[in-house]
Amino acid sequence: MNIKRVALITPPYHSGVVESAGTWLNVGFVYIAGALRAAGYEVDYYDAMSLWHKWPDIEARIRAFKPDLVATTSFTASIAHALQLTALAKEINPDVVTVHGNVHATFCYQEILEEEHDTVDFIVRGEGEATLPALIGCLNSGGDPAAVNGLAFWRDGKVVVTPKAPYIQDLDALPTAWDLVEWPIYSYRAKNNARLAIVSSSRGCMEKCSFCSQQLFWAQSWRARSPENFVAELELLRDRFGVEVAMLSDEIPTLDRDRWVRILDLMIERKVGVKLLMETRVDDILRDEDIMHRYREAGVEHIYVGVEAGDQATLDLFNKNTKVAQSKKAIDIINAADIVSETSFVLGMPDDTPESIAATVELAKQYNPDMGFFLAIAPWPYAELYSELEPYVATKDYRKYNLVEPVVKPKNMTLEELEKELGKASQKFFMHKFQHLHELSPWKQEFMLSVLDLLINHSYLAGQMKSAMKEGGARMPEEVVQLMRAVNGRHAARRAQANVDHHAVVAPIP
């Protein structure tokens, strides 16, 4: 075998959850492409998902690049499209080697290979930067893939699973391929379509949340890049590629306080200027109350903390290791620092009712995050909580496991009723926020107006929000109604001026 050209392709899956806020690159592919190039392979970084490409576009790109190996990323909601992608690659060239990676493939390799071994050759379990080049080197030398750690594949009528590959410890040493990214398509709508990067300063999660995939994928381990290495990357992205906003993909970037403080200090000292969007844990925000002004000065503009539930029993079921009162306090701290606060509540559990969902909305109003989202529990088939949810799982269509479409049927609600209640929850929460828009700082008011634009014109909540504006406009303060009208006017003006479809960007063939 002679593998020289590798195509890394995202499956064209869309659910509307995060896509309303912007277009997000696949940072995992940036690292894997860097590792493959360092090993001497030619790589096509092809984000078909973010380009909104259809199957004919994808086929044309594959035919033009003529890859010897096609690798794709398989999270649970995208697995059907990922399988369709590798099947297409095999149709184009039956000799092409196909590889799946990411969380769903890592844990559901048995199911995938038993059903799809004709079109899926290998599954990379865990991190891919070392495993994928090792696999290709093995195939090119005529070796046995069973000798490569971190794989699963089909042989002689059964699944072969090799030992788990060790986690990469020196994250600073990983090469990247930022120059392969098709930068014009990546933008953050909530900040005037600023150029957006996804970056990683650490990997792993030390928590034990029962509904989550990350603590399983990382085996409750955590590793981090040095502050100097990470901040230098932000400067590179700013100076070479025009990045203005970066979202941290880390589960817990703030775990090591000394390291995190050093990152903040470097960003302040070097005047990096790249605005950061991030997620972290409630207890880290409580710990850092005394330095939140440094978060803000360094450029942290948006922090998500996962509240998940408003009652202690559910938090305990989720193994969140937090108390209800801590969540409220963390959001207060973020708000006091004039940083955008965001949280989410996981709903649709077996005992949920319209009344319990309404109570959660009222609690969310009291917590007072700038943004609150009400998500349908997704019963990942590999999560610890799955055994408790399985009797209530109404569909195994993984495309619906996207936190928007309910797939767990509560005991006393239909799926349709639950979906309607989730929409009403978001509608009620955000209309409440806009009734109190005048209480925010000027920059947050402007940000929230951009959010309103996104909710009305781009998000999966558009229908509910437009309906709420029609029904609730008269109850709004007049100045807020005028601001809402101005948002719609600006949106229409931008579309008329641009007169182009953002998703029509044509991807160049490398």
C-alpha positions in Angstrom: 0.0 0.0 0.0 1.2 3.5 -0.8 -0.8 6.2 1.1 0.4 9.7 0.3 -2.7 11.9 0.2 -5.1 12.1 3.2 -8.4 13.9 3.2 -9.8 15.0 6.6 -13.5 15.7 6.0 -16.2 16.8 8.4 -19.6 15.2 7.7 -22.3 17.6 6.4 -24.5 17.4 9.5 -26.5 20.4 10.8 -28.8 20.8 13.7 -28.9 24.6 14.3 -27.7 24.4 17.9 -24.5 26.4 17.7 -24.6 27.3 14.1 -26.8 30.3 14.7 -24.0 32.1 16.6 -21.3 31.6 14.0 -19.3 29.1 11.9 -16.9 26.9 13.9 -13.8 25.2 12.6 -12.7 21.7 13.6 -9.7 22.3 15.8 -9.1 18.5 16.1 -8.4 18.4 12.3 -5.9 21.3 12.6 -3.8 19.1 15.0 -4.2 15.9 13.0 -3.4 17.6 9.7 -0.3 19.1 11.4 0.8 15.6 12.6 0.2 14.1 9.2 2.1 16.8 7.4 5.0 16.4 9.8 5.0 12.7 8.9 5.3 13.6 5.2 1.7 13.2 4.0 -0.2 15.7 1.8 -3.4 16.7 3.5 -6.7 18.3 2.5 -8.5 19.9 5.5 -12.1 19.9 4.2 -14.8 21.3 6.5 -17.7 20.2 4.4 -20.0 20.9 7.4 -19.0 24.5 7.8 -19.0 25.1 4.1 -22.6 23.8 4.0 -21.6 21.6 1.1 -24.0 19.0 -0.3 -23.1 15.5 -1.4 -22.3 16.5 -5.0 -19.9 19.1 -3.7 -18.3 16.6 -1.5 -18.0 14.0 -4.3 -16.4 16.7 -6.5 -13.8 17.6 -3.9 -12.9 14.0 -3.2 -12.5 13.3 -6.9 -10.4 16.4 -7.4 -8.0 15.6 -4.5 -7.8 11.9 -5.1 -7.0 10.9 -1.5 -5.5 7.5 -0.6 -7.2 7.7 2.8 -10.3 9.5 3.9 -10.8 10.2 7.7 -13.9 11.7 9.2 -15.1 12.7 12.7 -18.0 10.9 14.3 -19.9 12.5 17.2 -23.2 10.8 18.0 -25.5 13.1 16.1 -23.3 13.1 13.0 -22.5 9.4 12.8 -25.1 8.7 10.1 -23.7 11.4 7.9 -20.1 10.3 8.7 -21.0 6.7 7.6 -22.6 8.1 4.4 -19.4 10.0 3.8 -17.1 7.0 4.0 -19.5 5.0 1.9 -19.3 7.7 -0.8 -15.5 7.6 -0.6 -15.6 3.9 -1.3 -18.0 4.4 -4.2 -15.6 6.8 -5.8 -12.5 4.6 -5.1 -13.1 1.1 -3.7 -9.4 1.0 -2.7 -9.4 4.1 -0.6 -8.8 3.5 3.1 -11.5 5.0 5.4 -11.2 5.9 9.0 -13.6 7.2 11.7 -12.6 9.0 14.9 -14.0 11.1 17.8 -16.2 10.2 20.7 -19.0 8.1 19.2 -16.6 6.0 17.1 -14.3 5.6 20.1 -17.0 4.0 22.2 -19.4 2.5 19.6 -16.8 0.8 17.4 -18.4 -2.6 17.9 -21.8 -1.5 16.5 -20.2 0.5 13.7 -17.9 -2.2 12.5 -20.5 -5.0 12.7 -22.9 -3.0 10.6 -20.6 -1.0 8.3 -17.3 -2.9 8.0 -17.6 -2.9 4.2 -17.2 0.9 4.1 -15.3 1.6 7.4 -11.8 0.2 7.5 -10.5 1.5 10.8 -11.6 3.4 13.9 -9.2 5.5 15.8 -10.1 5.3 19.5 -9.0 8.4 21.4 -6.5 11.0 20.2 -5.6 10.8 16.6 -2.3 12.8 16.2 -0.1 9.8 16.9 -2.4 6.9 16.1 -3.4 8.0 12.5 0.2 8.5 11.3 1.2 5.3 13.0 -1.6 3.4 11.2 -0.6 4.9 7.8 3.0 4.0 8.4 2.1 0.5 9.3 -0.1 0.1 6.2 2.6 1.5 3.9 5.2 -0.8 5.3 3.0 -3.9 4.9 2.8 -4.3 8.7 -0.1 -5.6 10.8 -2.5 -2.9 12.1 -3.0 -5.1 15.2 0.4 -3.8 16.3 -0.8 -0.2 16.4 -2.3 1.0 19.7 -5.7 2.8 19.7 -7.4 1.1 16.8 -10.5 -1.1 16.1 -11.1 -2.8 12.8 -12.9 -5.8 11.2 -10.9 -9.0 10.5 -12.1 -12.6 9.9 -15.7 -11.9 10.8 -15.0 -10.1 14.1 -13.9 -6.8 15.6 -10.2 -6.5 16.5 -9.4 -4.0 19.3 -5.9 -3.0 20.0 -4.7 -1.7 23.4 -5.6 1.9 24.3 -3.0 4.4 23.1 -1.4 6.5 25.8 -2.5 10.1 26.0 -0.2 12.7 24.4 1.6 14.4 27.3 3.6 17.2 25.6 0.8 19.3 24.0 3.2 22.1 23.2 5.1 19.9 20.8 2.1 19.1 18.6 2.4 20.6 15.1 -0.6 22.5 13.7 -1.8 23.2 10.2 -3.6 26.6 10.6 -2.6 27.5 7.0 -4.9 24.8 5.6 -8.0 26.4 7.3 -10.3 28.2 4.9 -10.5 31.2 7.1 -13.1 33.4 5.3 -15.9 31.1 6.3 -15.3 31.2 10.0 -17.1 34.1 11.7 -18.8 35.1 14.9 -22.1 36.7 14.1 -22.7 38.1 17.6 -19.6 40.3 17.1 -20.2 41.8 13.7 -19.0 38.6 11.9 -15.5 38.9 13.5 -13.1 36.2 12.3 -13.4 33.3 14.7 -11.0 30.5 15.7 -11.5 27.5 17.9 -8.4 26.9 20.1 -7.3 24.4 22.7 -5.2 25.2 25.7 -5.8 21.9 27.5 -7.3 18.5 27.1 -9.3 16.5 29.5 -11.8 16.6 32.3 -11.5 15.5 35.9 -15.2 15.4 36.6 -17.6 12.5 36.6 -20.8 13.9 35.1 -23.0 10.9 34.4 -24.6 12.3 31.2 -21.4 13.5 29.6 -19.0 12.0 27.0 -15.9 14.0 27.9 -15.0 12.4 31.3 -15.2 9.0 29.5 -13.1 10.1 26.5 -10.4 11.6 28.6 -10.7 9.0 31.4 -10.8 11.8 34.0 -7.4 13.0 33.1 -6.2 16.5 32.3 -3.1 17.9 30.5 -2.3 21.5 29.5 -0.2 23.5 27.2 2.2 26.0 28.7 0.8 29.6 29.0 3.6 30.9 26.8 2.9 28.4 24.0 -0.8 29.0 24.1 -0.6 32.8 24.1 2.0 32.7 21.2 -0.6 30.8 19.2 -3.2 33.4 19.8 -0.8 36.0 18.5 0.0 33.9 15.5 -3.7 33.6 14.7 -4.2 37.3 15.1 -1.2 38.5 13.1 -1.2 35.9 10.3 -4.9 35.0 9.9 -6.7 38.0 11.2 -8.5 36.2 14.1 -10.4 38.5 16.4 -12.3 36.1 18.5 -11.3 32.7 19.8 -13.4 30.1 21.5 -11.7 27.7 23.9 -12.6 24.1 23.2 -11.3 23.1 26.6 -13.7 21.5 29.1 -11.9 23.1 32.1 -9.2 25.6 31.0 -9.1 27.1 34.5 -8.4 23.9 36.4 -4.8 24.9 37.3 -5.3 28.4 38.8 -1.6 29.4 38.6 -1.4 28.4 34.9 -4.6 30.2 34.1 -3.5 33.4 35.9 -0.2 33.3 33.9 -2.3 33.1 30.7 -4.4 36.1 31.7 -1.3 38.1 32.7 0.5 37.3 29.4 -2.6 38.4 27.4 -2.7 41.7 29.3 1.1 42.3 29.1 1.3 41.5 25.4 -1.9 43.3 24.6 -3.0 40.2 22.6 -6.5 41.7 21.9 -8.1 38.5 20.8 -11.5 38.2 22.6 -12.1 34.8 24.4 -15.2 32.8 24.6 -14.9 29.9 27.1 -16.5 27.3 29.3 -15.5 26.4 32.8 -16.9 25.0 36.0 -19.0 26.8 38.5 -16.5 26.1 41.3 -13.6 27.6 39.4 -15.5 30.8 39.0 -16.2 30.9 42.7 -12.5 30.3 43.3 -11.5 33.1 41.0 -13.9 35.8 42.2 -11.0 37.9 43.3 -9.4 38.0 39.9 -12.4 38.3 37.6 -11.3 41.8 36.7 -8.2 40.2 35.2 -10.4 37.9 33.1 -12.1 40.9 31.7 -8.9 42.9 31.1 -7.3 39.9 29.4 -10.2 39.8 26.9 -12.5 37.1 28.3 -15.9 38.4 27.1 -18.1 35.3 27.4 -18.2 32.5 29.9 -20.4 29.4 29.9 -21.0 27.5 33.1 -23.1 24.4 33.1 -25.9 24.7 35.7 -27.8 21.8 34.1 -30.5 21.5 36.8 -32.2 23.6 39.4 -32.8 21.0 42.0 -30.1 19.2 44.1 -31.5 15.7 43.4 -31.0 16.1 39.7 -27.6 17.7 40.1 -26.6 14.7 42.2 -28.0 12.3 39.6 -25.9 14.1 37.0 -22.8 13.8 39.3 -22.2 17.5 38.9 -20.4 17.8 42.2 -21.9 21.2 42.8 -24.7 22.8 44.9 -27.6 24.7 43.6 -26.6 27.9 45.4 -23.1 27.8 43.9 -24.5 28.1 40.4 -26.4 31.3 41.2 -23.3 32.7 42.9 -21.1 31.9 39.9 -23.4 33.6 37.4 -23.6 36.6 39.7 -19.8 36.8 39.8 -19.6 36.7 35.9 -22.2 39.3 35.6 -20.5 41.6 38.2 -17.4 41.5 36.0 -19.4 42.7 33.0 -18.7 39.4 31.2 -21.5 37.7 29.2 -22.8 34.8 31.2 -24.4 31.8 29.6 -25.7 28.6 31.0 -28.0 25.7 30.1 -30.6 23.4 31.7 -30.9 19.8 30.7 -34.6 18.9 30.5 -36.7 16.0 29.2 -35.9 13.6 32.0 -38.4 10.8 32.6 -40.2 12.6 35.5 -40.4 16.0 33.8 -43.8 17.7 33.3 -44.9 21.0 31.8 -45.1 22.3 35.4 -41.5 21.2 36.3 -40.2 22.8 33.0 -42.0 26.0 33.8 -40.5 26.0 37.3 -37.0 25.6 35.7 -37.7 28.6 33.5 -38.6 30.7 36.6 -35.4 29.5 38.3 -33.4 30.5 35.2 -34.9 34.0 35.4 -33.7 34.2 39.1 -30.2 32.9 38.2 -30.2 35.8 35.6 -27.6 34.6 33.1 -27.5 36.8 30.0 -28.2 33.7 27.9 -30.0 30.5 29.1 -30.7 27.5 26.9 -33.1 24.6 27.6 -31.7 21.4 26.1 -33.2 18.0 25.6 -31.3 15.3 27.4 -29.3 13.3 24.8 -28.9 9.7 26.0 -25.4 9.0 24.7 -25.3 5.2 24.4 -21.9 5.1 26.2 -22.7 7.5 29.1 -23.1 6.3 32.7 -26.6 7.6 32.8 -27.8 5.6 29.8 -29.0 2.6 31.7 -31.4 4.7 33.7 -32.7 6.5 30.6 -32.9 3.5 28.2 -36.4 2.5 29.1 -37.6 5.9 28.0 -35.5 6.2 24.8 -38.0 6.7 22.0 -35.7 6.6 19.0 -32.3 5.2 18.1 -32.0 7.6 15.2 -28.8 9.2 16.3 -29.3 12.2 14.0 -31.8 13.4 16.6 -29.3 13.2 19.5 -28.5 16.9 19.1 -29.8 18.5 22.4 -32.7 20.1 20.4 -34.9 17.2 19.3 -36.3 15.2 22.3 -35.4 11.5 22.1 -36.3 10.6 25.7 -40.0 10.4 26.4 -41.1 11.6 29.8 -43.6 9.4 31.6 -46.4 11.9 31.4 -45.6 13.8 28.2 -45.4 13.0 24.5 -42.3 13.9 22.5 -44.3 16.5 20.7 -45.5 18.1 24.0 -41.9 18.1 25.3 -40.5 19.7 22.2 -43.2 22.4 22.4 -42.4 23.0 26.1 -38.7 23.4 25.4 -39.5 26.0 22.8 -41.8 27.8 25.2 -39.0 27.7 27.8 -36.5 29.5 25.6 -39.2 32.0 24.4 -40.2 32.9 27.9 -36.6 33.2 29.2 -35.4 35.4 26.4 -38.4 37.7 26.3 -37.9 38.2 30.0 -34.3 39.1 29.3 -35.2 41.7 26.7 -37.8 43.2 29.0 -34.9 43.9 31.3 -32.4 44.9 28.7 -32.0 48.4 30.1 -30.5 46.9 33.3 -27.4 45.8 31.4 -24.2 47.8 30.7 -24.1 49.5 27.3 -21.8 47.0 25.7 -23.9 44.1 26.9 -27.0 45.8 25.6 -25.5 45.9 22.2 -24.3 42.3 22.5 -27.8 41.1 23.5 -29.4 43.0 20.5 -27.0 40.9 18.3 -28.2 37.8 20.1 -31.8 38.9 19.5 -31.0 39.2 15.8 -29.5 35.7 15.8 -32.5 34.2 17.7 -35.0 35.8 15.4 -33.2 35.4 12.0 -30.8 32.5 12.3 -31.6 30.0 15.1 -33.7 27.0 15.6 -35.7 29.1 18.0 -36.7 31.6 15.3 -40.3 30.6 15.0 -40.9 30.9 18.8 -39.1 34.2 19.1 -41.0 35.8 16.2 -44.2 34.6 17.7 -43.3 36.0 21.1 -42.4 39.4 19.7 -45.8 39.6 18.0 -47.6 38.5 21.2 -45.5 40.3 23.7 -44.4 43.4 22.0 -47.0 45.5 23.6 -45.8 44.5 27.1 -42.2 45.6 26.3 -40.9 49.0 27.2 -41.2 51.2 24.1 -37.5 51.8 23.9 -36.9 48.0 23.8 -39.5 47.6 21.1 -37.7 50.3 19.1 -34.4 48.5 19.6 -35.9 45.2 18.4 -37.2 46.9 15.3 -33.7 48.5 14.7 -32.1 45.0 14.9 -34.4 43.7 12.2 -33.7 46.8 10.1 -30.0 46.4 10.5 -30.3 42.7 9.6 -32.2 43.5 6.4 -29.8 46.2 5.4 -26.8 43.9 5.8 -28.4 41.3 3.7 -29.3 43.8 1.0 -25.8 45.3 0.9 -24.1 41.9 0.8 -26.5 40.3 -1.6 -24.6 37.1 -1.2 -25.1 33.7 0.5 -22.4 33.3 3.2 -22.6 29.6 2.7 -21.9 29.7 -1.0 -18.2 30.1 -0.4 -16.3 27.8 -2.8 -13.6 25.7 -1.2 -10.3 25.7 -3.2 -8.8 22.3 -4.0 -5.3 22.2 -2.4 
